[in-house]
């Protein structure tokens, strides 16, 4: 189980290194990014190296089910990145596209990591499904709060630039909710906030709307669902810690 935790963190770290290359980001967790210090080529290779080391560690576990579960995370990460490169013209499809991307890029890692450790600790498939659903809901809530903080937190506190998603042309939860109150944002979303002044206008619309509150409310619903799932297990200090974790996800400010 500890090895699974290490492998999950390595997959996560590799994805961040690659993300920063794709996004041309210059700071992460308050420090300069790998691509900023050593350049894009070395950053891509560094991410690949971390992934390969994770794959070796995964093979050493010697459990084919665990290998299958955790390699799904890597596939989802790549598919999620492709989803992020596209956008839906149909407004009704846009939110589903956003949530699918959020699952693949963030929640799949947490869901499948939870499932993997439950497989190692218990033979009951019902427990594996509870673990997966808990991780999936916590993961989506985590990203929703991340998307909120992109609008509400300062760069120094967040450890990375704010309004970063708008600069990348991405319409996250707060933007999609704000669009319902300010339909003129649709055109900006479709051109990926590429015109001069788009980013500032979109940010202003989001803060004038209830986009931040609606996204936070949605995150609360996902955390409530995560708590409902994990509460199916028998009471234990570990179960209580996992319930507390859902509260921490909602309360974080960086």
NUTOR-748888 format. One line per 8 residues: their letters; for each residue x, y, z of C-alpha. Coordinates in Angstrom, 3 decimals, decimal comma. Each point is the difference from the previous one (the first is absolute). Layout:
<atoms>
A) X:Y:Z | ...;
</atoms>
This chain:
<atoms>
XXXXXXXX) 0,000:0,000:0,000 | 2,860:2,387:0,766 | 1,514:-0,813:-3,396 | -3,322:0,869:-1,668 | 0,044:3,381:1,786 | 3,568:0,661:-1,220 | -0,892:-1,026:-3,578 | -3,136:2,207:0,018;
XXXXXXXX) 2,072:2,988:1,144 | 2,578:-0,693:-2,734 | -2,688:-0,173:-2,705 | -1,459:3,245:1,364 | 3,398:1,743:0,043 | 0,800:-1,138:-3,544 | -3,362:1,329:-1,198 | 0,711:3,400:1,610;
XXXXXXXX) 3,432:0,224:-1,629 | -1,566:-0,766:-3,402 | -2,959:2,328:0,677 | 2,370:2,883:0,660 | 1,665:-0,613:-3,367 | -3,355:-0,058:-1,829 | -1,160:3,127:1,868 | 3,406:1,748:-0,215;
XXXXXXXX) -0,370:0,644:3,749 | 2,776:1,717:1,945 | -0,963:-0,795:3,608 | -1,378:-2,989:1,908 | -0,482:-0,247:3,780 | 1,753:3,330:0,389 | 3,149:-1,096:-1,850 | 1,284:0,224:-3,560;
XXXXXXXX) -1,174:-2,834:-2,256 | 2,348:-2,620:-1,437 | -0,534:1,348:-3,531 | 0,825:3,518:1,180 | 3,309:-1,089:1,543 | 1,198:-2,681:-2,421 | -2,086:0,530:-3,145 | -2,849:-1,898:-1,633;
XXXXXXXX) 1,990:-2,951:-1,372 | 1,535:-0,914:3,332 | -3,357:0,540:1,740 | -1,753:-2,437:-2,370 | 2,768:-2,568:0,575 | -0,137:0,575:3,769 | -3,747:-0,700:-0,001 | 0,570:-3,111:-2,113;
XXXXXXXX) 2,734:-1,176:2,377 | -2,259:0,376:3,048 | -2,729:-1,965:-1,818 | 2,438:-2,753:-0,954 | 1,224:-0,248:3,617 | -3,644:-0,242:1,124 | -0,580:-2,770:-2,556 | 2,986:-1,983:1,325;
XXXXXXXX) -1,276:0,394:3,576 | -3,471:-1,074:-1,143 | 1,368:-3,149:-1,658 | 1,832:-0,879:3,229 | -3,326:-0,212:1,873 | -0,626:-3,058:-2,181 | -3,805:0,204:0,055 | -1,529:0,114:-3,491;
XXXXXXXX) -3,275:1,497:1,257 | 1,864:2,883:1,674 | 2,067:0,532:-3,175 | -3,205:0,172:-2,061 | -1,674:2,430:2,417 | 2,935:2,431:0,194 | 0,924:-0,051:-3,699 | -3,604:1,128:-0,627;
XXXXXXXX) 0,980:3,229:1,785 | 2,766:0,689:-2,535 | -2,369:-0,609:-2,915 | -2,622:2,289:1,584 | 2,568:2,764:0,521 | 0,861:0,040:-3,703 | -3,651:-0,171:-1,082 | -0,805:2,816:2,440;
XXXXXXXX) 2,712:2,168:-1,501 | -1,472:-0,549:-3,475 | -3,462:0,905:1,340 | 1,460:3,207:1,421 | 1,317:0,966:-3,446 | -3,545:-0,033:-1,419 | -3,213:1,803:0,895 | -3,680:-0,568:-0,722;
XXXXXXXX) -2,075:2,461:-2,011 | -3,216:-1,329:1,533 | -0,470:1,644:3,411 | -1,843:-3,043:1,379 | 2,906:-2,303:-0,900 | 2,618:2,390:1,379 | -0,491:-0,774:3,700 | 0,012:-3,770:-0,599;
XXXXXXXX) 3,228:0,435:-1,999 | 1,508:2,005:2,879 | -0,943:-2,627:2,625 | 1,306:-2,846:-2,185 | 3,292:1,855:-0,444 | 0,120:0,635:3,768 | -0,501:-3,689:0,721 | 2,675:-1,149:-2,434;
XXXXXXXX) 2,615:2,615:0,923 | -0,473:0,023:3,787 | -2,577:-2,348:1,500 | 1,061:-3,197:-1,800 | 3,349:0,073:1,833 | -1,682:0,245:3,414 | -2,820:-2,440:-0,843 | 2,266:-2,722:-1,368;
XXXXXXXX) 2,610:0,488:2,748 | -2,717:-0,492:2,618 | -1,241:-3,062:-1,878 | 3,515:-1,464:-0,241 | 0,718:0,212:3,742 | -3,437:-1,457:0,780 | 0,749:-2,975:-2,303 | 3,235:-0,643:1,906;
XXXXXXXX) -1,773:0,287:3,364 | -3,322:-1,780:-0,568 | -1,371:-2,657:-2,396 | -3,570:1,415:-0,122 | -0,849:1,657:-3,377 | -2,643:2,130:1,766 | 2,749:1,632:2,070 | 2,055:0,601:-3,169;
XXXXXXXX) -2,963:1,823:-1,556 | -0,564:2,096:3,147 | 3,682:0,980:-0,017 | -0,167:0,902:-3,705 | -3,157:2,099:0,373 | 1,417:1,774:3,056 | 3,189:0,893:-1,886 | -1,890:1,062:-3,116;
XXXXXXXX) -2,251:2,407:1,909 | 2,819:1,431:2,120 | 2,104:0,435:-3,151 | -2,674:1,928:-1,905 | -0,695:2,178:3,060 | 3,727:0,705:0,363 | 0,250:1,248:-3,587 | -3,179:2,074:0,280;
XXXXXXXX) 1,493:1,789:3,029 | 3,252:0,417:-1,936 | -1,982:1,709:-2,775 | -1,664:2,269:2,588 | 3,363:0,954:1,540 | 1,226:1,030:-3,460 | -2,447:2,919:0,352 | -0,016:0,659:3,738;
XXXXXXXX) 3,542:-0,577:1,283 | 3,092:2,150:-0,484 | 2,973:-1,401:-1,924 | 2,351:0,047:3,024 | -2,442:-2,051:2,067 | -0,920:-2,382:-2,811 | 3,609:-0,713:-0,999 | -0,770:0,490:-3,699;
XXXXXXXX) -1,374:2,860:-2,130 | -3,700:0,833:0,384 | -2,363:0,213:-3,002 | 2,349:-2,597:-1,500 | -2,886:-1,980:-1,516 | -1,396:3,037:-1,825 | 3,474:0,759:-1,365 | 0,091:-3,572:-1,338;
XXXXXXXX) -3,404:0,500:-1,615 | -1,748:-2,391:2,398 | -3,597:0,384:1,144 | -0,218:-1,543:3,474 | -3,006:-0,338:2,346 | -0,185:3,647:1,148 | 0,114:1,178:-3,644 | -2,638:-2,476:-1,167;
XXXXXXXX) -2,357:0,988:2,824 | 0,646:3,714:-0,629 | -0,821:-0,524:-3,671 | -3,626:-0,744:0,967 | -0,294:3,530:1,403 | 2,200:1,653:-2,641 | -0,710:-1,735:-3,361 | 2,461:2,339:-1,730;
XXXXXXXX) 2,734:-2,214:1,507 | -0,914:-2,766:-2,482 | 1,889:1,685:-2,807 | 3,019:0,466:2,271 | -0,073:-3,685:0,993 | -0,093:-1,109:-3,647 | 2,976:2,178:-0,928 | 1,742:-1,171:3,202;
XXXXXXXX) 0,331:3,544:1,407 | 2,470:0,866:-2,764 | -1,051:3,601:-0,747 | 1,618:2,884:1,886 | -1,999:0,736:3,152 | -1,816:-3,374:-0,004 | 1,784:-1,305:3,099 | -0,693:3,135:2,062;
XXXXXXXX) -3,644:0,132:-1,112 | -0,593:-3,686:0,663 | 1,560:0,279:3,469 | -2,223:3,010:0,763 | -3,126:-1,860:-1,165 | 0,881:-3,024:2,157 | 0,463:2,136:3,105 | -3,253:1,895:-0,683;
XXXXXXXX) -1,932:-3,249:-0,450 | -0,693:-2,869:2,402 | 2,462:-2,213:-1,902 | 2,384:-0,372:2,924 | -2,824:-0,798:2,461 | -1,637:-2,489:-2,392 | 3,297:-1,813:-0,615 | 0,665:-0,129:3,759;
XXXXXXXX) -3,516:-1,372:0,547 | 0,628:-2,674:-2,638 | 3,258:-0,964:1,755 | -1,949:-0,320:3,267 | -2,428:-2,388:-1,699 | 2,866:-2,179:-1,233 | 1,566:-0,033:3,478 | -3,371:-0,919:1,510;
XXXXXXXX) -0,204:-2,919:-2,444 | 3,555:-1,070:0,914 | -0,976:0,020:3,692 | -3,163:-1,988:-0,766 | 2,058:-2,641:-1,810 | 2,717:-0,390:2,641 | -2,627:-0,104:2,762 | -1,074:-3,387:-1,391;
XXXXXXXX) 3,139:-1,459:1,604 | 0,037:-0,957:3,669 | 1,001:2,771:2,427 | 3,760:0,399:0,566 | 2,565:2,773:0,582 | 1,020:-0,394:-3,657 | -3,557:0,494:-1,223 | -0,326:3,126:2,153;
XXXXXXXX) 3,280:1,330:-1,424 | -1,321:-0,473:-3,532 | -3,198:1,853:0,901 | 2,094:2,846:1,477 | 2,016:0,060:-3,219 | -3,136:0,951:-1,964 | -0,420:3,003:2,315 | 3,656:0,995:-0,516;
XXXXXX) -0,494:-0,088:-3,758 | -2,785:2,590:0,318 | 1,805:2,198:2,521 | 3,394:0,297:-1,697 | 1,139:3,365:-1,291 | 3,183:-1,022:-1,827;
</atoms>
